[in-house]
């Protein structure tokens, strides 16, 4: 289809000039330059400038976690590092003006609008690439045709992106996953770093470097705000959005993914059913489900449920956790599992903000802790649950070493100080540790910190807020080393 018959070329060139103001004034729009950079920027940017590998960089992640902002911050950094602003192109593919153009067409228009002879040494940013049909095929062609040009693309309909970029982009794409804000980044964006200092904790016999707080009351207040509003950078920085979280997040995140992205990618017919199902899961985040109960309570057939769970997980809206038994063995047939939102503030958006006294607090703290761990790729977390005779128990989080089939650690996530006072009540944890020859485990509390011994086992207690902060901190340090 010839686009020129639809929209005059000069109109498209005008749009490109509007999207790339730095061609003239050497600056990115103030909206973006005034925003704080995410801590993940330091990890992302080296991939942008990496020249010795001929690959496109694919920035993936859920909606509204700041992908576009990160692209603009990268452009700002390139200009700061004296890259010629007229060698940097940004194109928002979600604009209907580009709908009948291929990526090559758009590139030649960029060249035309700047009278560039070639694209050597240029940086080309395509935002929201999933709006282009067969984008990965087009992008692969560009990577091959323009070896001297760096391509950086972003997209949020994650399932398609993840799947396509591995299938057809083998050896041509580098994936970078941008998750929702960690609690550590939240504290950073809110300029609350003064609450944190570098300390140590005892874990079993060993002392470990750990970030601690001068003021657990203040940190916990931030933590509750994080549960309610913390997953999205814009929400964190805008009280206006916080006051109408439902409308903002629901319209922008839930509706666009559930009503538009997923149905178009997977040909889902009954969009309302998917929407209802997601709402049901969001309300019950952190609960254990079985296909039977899920099917009964939602009125959706089992096969459809399985598909929905797969889609929602691929779109980064939920995380499914599978179960092991008391000996940390995986069950042959998956009958029950836990489902968590990838971001606790999604629940606030759909229902209402929670306070520390609400009964849902426990599940949301668990959801928050789990969402910190989701920033680690290839980490196969499970939970343990068992029942033999009159004996049953559960441990919230277990990491199993898949080579040795042995648990490396177990964590009980509590929003309560009760077990610090009465550690002997942690019977399930005791049983699990003994069954697996673990000498120590971690238990979260509201604000108690210290080590308790039960049956020769060492339990380290840490406030849930501090534990969450440290998972994010350690993850970033690990990624920086790698």
VORO-25816 format. One line per field, with one value per residue (C-alpha): x negated, y, z. Coordinates in Angstrom, 2 decimals. Last residue first. Layout:
! residues N
X	c(X;...)
Y	c(Y;...)
Z	c(Z;...)
END
This chain:
! residues 482
X	c(-27.52;-28.84;-26.18;-23.47;-24.58;-24.60;-21.12;-19.79;-21.39;-19.66;-16.28;-16.35;-17.63;-14.67;-12.20;-13.97;-14.02;-10.28;-9.46;-11.21;-13.88;-13.98;-16.78;-15.77;-18.55;-17.62;-18.76;-15.10;-14.23;-16.90;-16.00;-18.01;-17.23;-15.08;-11.53;-9.62;-6.71;-8.23;-9.89;-11.27;-14.54;-15.84;-18.71;-20.16;-18.65;-18.86;-15.89;-13.33;-14.63;-14.17;-10.66;-9.55;-10.86;-9.23;-5.91;-6.10;-6.70;-4.95;-8.31;-9.27;-6.94;-8.04;-9.52;-6.59;-4.09;-5.78;-3.41;-3.40;-4.79;-6.77;-8.35;-11.51;-13.20;-16.70;-18.89;-16.32;-17.76;-17.04;-20.82;-20.73;-17.49;-18.69;-15.35;-14.43;-11.54;-9.08;-5.95;-6.54;-3.44;-2.33;-0.22;-0.36;2.87;2.20;-0.35;0.31;-2.23;-2.90;-6.19;-6.49;-8.47;-11.04;-12.83;-15.28;-16.08;-15.71;-15.99;-13.76;-10.91;-12.43;-11.18;-7.67;-7.73;-8.33;-5.51;-3.04;-3.87;-3.31;-0.03;1.09;0.38;2.03;5.29;6.67;6.45;4.71;1.71;3.91;5.11;5.76;8.90;10.12;8.69;5.90;5.05;4.64;2.32;0.26;-1.00;-2.98;-3.64;-0.25;-0.61;0.85;0.22;0.37;2.55;2.98;-0.35;-0.96;-4.39;-4.83;-8.22;-10.22;-11.20;-11.03;-7.94;-6.32;-6.97;-4.50;-4.44;-4.34;-2.41;-3.38;-0.85;-0.60;-3.86;-2.05;-3.42;-1.93;1.46;1.30;0.33;2.97;5.58;4.56;4.82;8.19;9.49;8.59;10.27;13.58;14.59;17.31;15.01;15.52;15.90;13.08;10.73;11.71;10.98;7.88;6.44;5.63;3.40;3.71;1.06;3.29;6.97;8.42;6.03;7.02;10.74;10.04;8.00;10.86;13.40;11.19;10.64;14.39;15.01;12.63;14.47;12.93;9.23;7.31;3.96;2.14;5.19;6.92;3.74;2.93;6.43;8.90;6.63;3.44;5.03;7.64;5.27;2.53;3.83;7.42;7.08;3.89;5.13;8.75;8.13;5.17;7.26;5.67;2.37;2.46;2.71;0.07;-2.40;-5.98;-5.23;-2.40;-4.71;-7.34;-4.87;-5.00;-4.73;-1.18;0.48;-2.28;-4.81;-2.71;-2.79;-6.57;-7.01;-5.20;-7.33;-10.50;-9.31;-8.54;-11.79;-13.92;-17.69;-17.29;-19.34;-21.08;-22.86;-26.42;-26.20;-27.50;-27.57;-26.47;-22.87;-22.18;-23.39;-22.83;-25.21;-24.99;-24.98;-22.53;-19.01;-16.53;-18.69;-17.88;-14.40;-14.66;-11.24;-12.87;-15.55;-13.00;-10.97;-14.12;-14.77;-11.13;-11.58;-9.85;-8.14;-10.52;-12.66;-13.87;-16.67;-16.78;-19.71;-18.62;-20.32;-21.67;-18.22;-15.78;-13.17;-12.26;-13.80;-12.54;-9.21;-8.42;-9.56;-7.94;-4.68;-4.28;-5.43;-2.90;-5.13;-7.60;-10.88;-13.39;-17.07;-18.83;-22.52;-23.72;-27.01;-25.74;-22.77;-21.32;-21.71;-20.28;-17.58;-16.57;-16.31;-14.11;-11.71;-11.38;-10.92;-8.25;-5.97;-3.07;-4.10;-2.27;-4.67;-7.42;-6.21;-9.20;-11.67;-15.02;-17.68;-21.25;-23.39;-27.07;-26.55;-23.02;-23.83;-23.80;-21.84;-19.64;-18.05;-14.42;-15.49;-17.45;-14.51;-12.22;-14.59;-14.31;-10.52;-10.38;-12.84;-10.70;-7.76;-5.04;-1.31;-0.73;-3.22;-0.63;1.24;-1.31;-2.12;-5.47;-6.87;-10.02;-13.27;-16.32;-19.80;-22.44;-21.24;-22.06;-25.79;-27.08;-28.90;-28.60;-25.89;-23.97;-24.25;-23.10;-20.01;-19.17;-19.50;-17.25;-14.73;-14.82;-14.47;-11.42;-9.86;-10.45;-9.16;-7.23;-3.98;-3.12;-5.00;-8.54;-10.80;-13.73;-15.01;-18.55;-19.39;-22.58;-25.89;-28.27;-31.24;-29.18;-27.77;-26.40;-22.81;-23.89;-25.98;-22.80;-20.68;-22.56;-23.03;-19.38;-18.17;-18.49;-15.65;-16.51;-14.71;-12.29;-13.05;-14.68;-11.56;-8.87;-11.54;-11.66;-15.15;-17.74;-20.13;-17.87;-17.52;-17.88;-17.14;-13.41;-13.05;-9.35;-8.35;-10.82;-9.43;-5.89;-6.87;-8.49;-5.19;-3.28;-5.83;-5.24;-1.55;0.70;2.83;1.52;-2.02;-1.34;-1.45;0.00)
Y	c(-9.19;-7.03;-4.38;-7.04;-8.36;-4.87;-4.21;-7.48;-6.78;-3.39;-4.67;-7.61;-5.18;-2.80;-5.67;-7.05;-3.59;-3.10;-6.61;-5.84;-8.48;-11.57;-14.13;-17.64;-19.98;-23.63;-25.55;-26.32;-22.61;-19.92;-16.27;-13.63;-9.91;-7.19;-6.24;-3.61;-5.23;-8.71;-10.87;-14.35;-15.71;-19.25;-21.16;-24.63;-26.20;-29.99;-30.35;-32.07;-30.05;-26.71;-27.67;-28.81;-25.65;-23.46;-25.25;-24.92;-21.17;-20.98;-21.55;-18.05;-16.48;-12.86;-12.51;-14.56;-11.94;-9.01;-9.13;-8.49;-11.94;-13.40;-16.72;-17.30;-20.56;-21.14;-23.20;-25.97;-29.17;-30.73;-30.82;-29.34;-27.45;-25.61;-24.81;-21.33;-21.37;-18.62;-18.73;-21.89;-24.02;-26.78;-29.84;-32.81;-34.53;-37.14;-35.79;-32.33;-30.18;-26.70;-25.20;-22.07;-21.74;-19.39;-20.20;-17.40;-17.25;-13.48;-11.55;-8.49;-10.77;-10.94;-7.44;-8.43;-11.34;-9.05;-6.76;-9.63;-10.95;-7.47;-7.37;-10.72;-9.70;-6.27;-7.79;-7.84;-4.06;-2.44;-1.14;0.75;-0.28;1.89;0.96;-1.59;-1.76;0.78;-0.46;-3.95;-2.73;-1.12;-4.55;-5.05;-8.31;-9.47;-12.83;-16.26;-19.32;-22.88;-25.97;-29.10;-29.25;-32.95;-34.32;-32.27;-30.67;-32.01;-29.56;-32.28;-30.64;-30.50;-28.09;-25.66;-23.46;-19.68;-17.86;-14.23;-11.68;-8.55;-9.05;-9.47;-13.03;-13.80;-12.49;-14.55;-17.79;-17.33;-16.67;-19.82;-22.00;-20.49;-21.25;-24.91;-24.99;-23.49;-20.16;-19.80;-17.66;-19.44;-22.96;-22.64;-21.19;-23.83;-26.63;-25.05;-24.82;-21.59;-20.47;-16.84;-14.15;-11.85;-12.58;-9.24;-9.15;-12.68;-11.84;-8.60;-10.57;-13.02;-10.25;-8.61;-11.93;-12.52;-9.02;-9.63;-12.72;-13.31;-13.55;-13.54;-13.92;-10.75;-8.57;-9.75;-9.26;-5.72;-4.21;-4.93;-6.54;-4.58;-1.22;-1.64;-2.66;-0.22;3.09;3.14;1.17;2.86;6.42;5.96;3.94;6.02;9.16;10.75;9.11;10.70;14.19;13.30;12.87;11.62;8.11;7.78;8.69;6.15;3.24;0.42;2.51;3.64;1.45;-0.94;1.90;4.10;1.26;1.06;4.81;4.66;1.64;3.63;6.47;4.10;2.15;5.25;4.95;2.17;-0.83;-1.85;-5.17;-6.50;-10.00;-11.44;-15.22;-17.58;-17.89;-14.68;-11.86;-8.40;-5.67;-1.93;0.50;3.34;4.15;6.86;9.53;7.84;9.39;11.37;10.04;8.61;6.83;5.41;4.11;2.72;0.64;-0.43;-1.79;0.04;-2.20;-4.25;-3.12;-6.19;-5.73;-8.07;-8.04;-8.70;-10.01;-13.38;-14.94;-12.28;-14.64;-16.77;-14.90;-11.45;-12.85;-14.58;-11.82;-9.13;-10.91;-11.69;-8.28;-6.08;-3.37;-2.31;-0.52;-0.34;0.64;0.41;1.34;2.12;1.09;-2.37;-0.84;-3.59;-6.46;-4.60;-3.16;-6.63;-7.87;-4.91;-5.66;-9.32;-8.32;-5.78;-8.36;-5.88;-2.56;-1.60;-3.78;-1.20;1.05;3.43;3.10;4.74;5.09;5.98;7.08;6.34;5.59;6.49;7.78;10.97;12.97;15.75;16.15;15.58;13.15;10.93;10.77;10.04;7.24;5.81;5.91;4.04;1.43;0.91;0.19;2.79;2.21;3.08;5.88;8.66;6.39;7.25;4.05;3.84;6.74;7.57;8.96;9.66;10.62;11.56;15.14;15.46;14.86;12.66;14.92;12.78;15.12;14.44;10.69;11.17;13.10;10.42;7.76;9.80;9.93;6.14;5.73;7.99;5.82;2.71;4.26;1.50;2.62;-0.60;-3.76;-4.33;-4.69;-2.72;-4.44;-3.48;-4.19;-6.14;-5.84;-6.28;-3.90;-0.76;-0.83;2.67;1.67;-1.47;0.73;2.76;-0.01;-0.83;2.78;3.48;0.77;3.22;5.15;8.63;11.51;13.42;17.04;15.99;14.07;16.77;19.29;17.81;16.60;19.23;20.04;22.92;22.02;18.27;18.12;18.70;15.13;14.28;17.59;17.08;13.58;14.98;17.57;14.81;12.92;16.00;16.62;13.08;13.72;11.21;8.71;8.61;8.74;5.60;3.34;0.00)
Z	c(35.50;38.31;37.71;37.60;40.98;42.51;41.08;42.55;45.95;46.20;45.06;47.51;50.16;50.00;50.30;53.41;54.97;54.36;55.64;58.96;59.61;61.83;61.44;62.52;63.71;64.20;67.29;68.11;67.94;68.13;67.58;65.69;65.57;63.99;64.87;62.86;61.07;60.82;58.18;58.82;57.40;57.69;59.25;59.73;56.61;56.68;54.32;56.57;59.52;57.75;56.58;60.04;61.70;59.06;59.51;63.31;63.39;66.79;68.54;67.36;69.96;70.52;67.04;65.84;67.03;65.36;62.38;58.64;57.91;55.01;55.94;53.91;52.91;51.54;49.21;48.85;47.45;44.09;43.45;39.96;40.46;43.54;45.12;46.34;48.78;49.60;51.75;53.80;54.44;56.75;57.32;59.70;60.52;57.87;55.49;54.13;52.35;51.09;49.99;47.84;44.62;43.15;39.93;39.41;35.71;35.55;38.75;38.82;39.88;43.36;44.21;43.04;45.48;48.41;47.26;46.79;50.26;51.69;49.78;51.16;54.75;54.36;53.14;56.72;56.88;59.88;57.94;55.48;52.05;49.00;47.04;44.51;40.99;41.40;44.87;43.45;40.71;43.50;44.53;41.29;39.59;40.88;42.56;41.81;43.94;42.67;42.83;40.71;38.92;38.41;39.15;42.30;42.75;45.67;48.41;51.07;52.62;49.18;46.30;44.75;41.71;41.69;38.96;38.39;37.18;35.03;33.14;29.78;29.52;32.94;31.87;28.68;30.43;33.12;30.43;28.54;31.65;32.45;28.94;29.38;32.79;31.71;33.21;35.87;38.00;41.31;39.90;37.38;39.96;42.48;40.01;38.44;41.94;43.69;46.55;47.53;47.09;45.03;45.67;44.56;41.61;40.60;40.51;38.63;36.09;35.56;35.09;32.44;30.65;30.66;29.34;26.44;25.23;21.82;22.61;19.30;21.02;20.07;19.46;22.63;24.68;23.60;23.49;26.25;28.79;28.11;27.36;30.06;32.83;32.22;31.08;31.96;35.19;36.20;35.75;36.71;39.81;40.95;41.19;44.24;43.40;39.93;41.44;43.99;41.16;41.50;42.67;40.15;37.29;38.35;38.52;41.04;44.17;44.67;47.29;48.29;47.95;50.24;52.78;52.37;52.75;56.12;56.99;56.28;58.54;61.40;60.83;61.34;61.04;58.48;57.41;54.18;54.68;54.76;56.19;59.43;59.51;62.27;61.09;59.23;61.46;60.04;58.89;58.22;55.32;55.99;54.78;55.81;54.11;50.80;50.90;47.66;46.51;43.38;45.50;47.97;45.01;43.44;46.58;46.72;43.19;40.37;37.81;35.65;32.71;30.77;28.30;25.31;22.85;19.29;16.13;17.27;17.24;16.15;14.81;17.76;20.71;19.74;18.73;21.99;24.27;22.20;21.64;25.30;26.33;24.75;26.14;23.53;23.13;20.31;20.05;16.69;16.32;12.81;11.15;10.07;8.26;6.05;8.55;11.54;9.27;8.02;11.61;12.45;9.65;10.71;14.35;13.51;11.91;12.25;13.74;16.90;18.91;18.30;21.10;20.69;17.80;18.63;15.91;16.83;13.87;13.32;9.63;8.53;5.06;2.99;5.59;4.17;7.62;6.61;3.89;6.27;8.65;5.67;4.63;8.11;8.13;4.84;6.16;9.28;6.98;6.53;6.51;10.19;10.52;11.00;13.43;16.17;18.09;16.28;18.29;16.30;17.74;15.61;16.80;14.21;14.08;17.79;16.96;19.81;22.27;25.42;26.71;23.46;24.06;27.68;26.61;24.05;26.75;29.06;26.22;25.83;29.59;29.61;26.90;29.03;32.26;34.04;32.42;30.58;31.42;30.23;27.25;25.84;22.68;21.65;18.02;17.45;15.67;18.57;18.72;19.10;22.63;23.19;23.92;25.80;28.15;28.87;30.34;33.53;34.58;33.67;36.07;38.97;37.33;36.15;37.77;35.56;34.55;31.26;30.30;30.46;29.41;25.91;24.85;24.04;21.17;19.97;16.29;15.85;19.58;18.84;17.49;17.76;16.12;13.31;12.74;12.65;10.06;7.97;8.13;6.99;4.23;2.93;2.33;4.11;2.24;-1.34;0.06;2.06;-0.96;0.00)
END
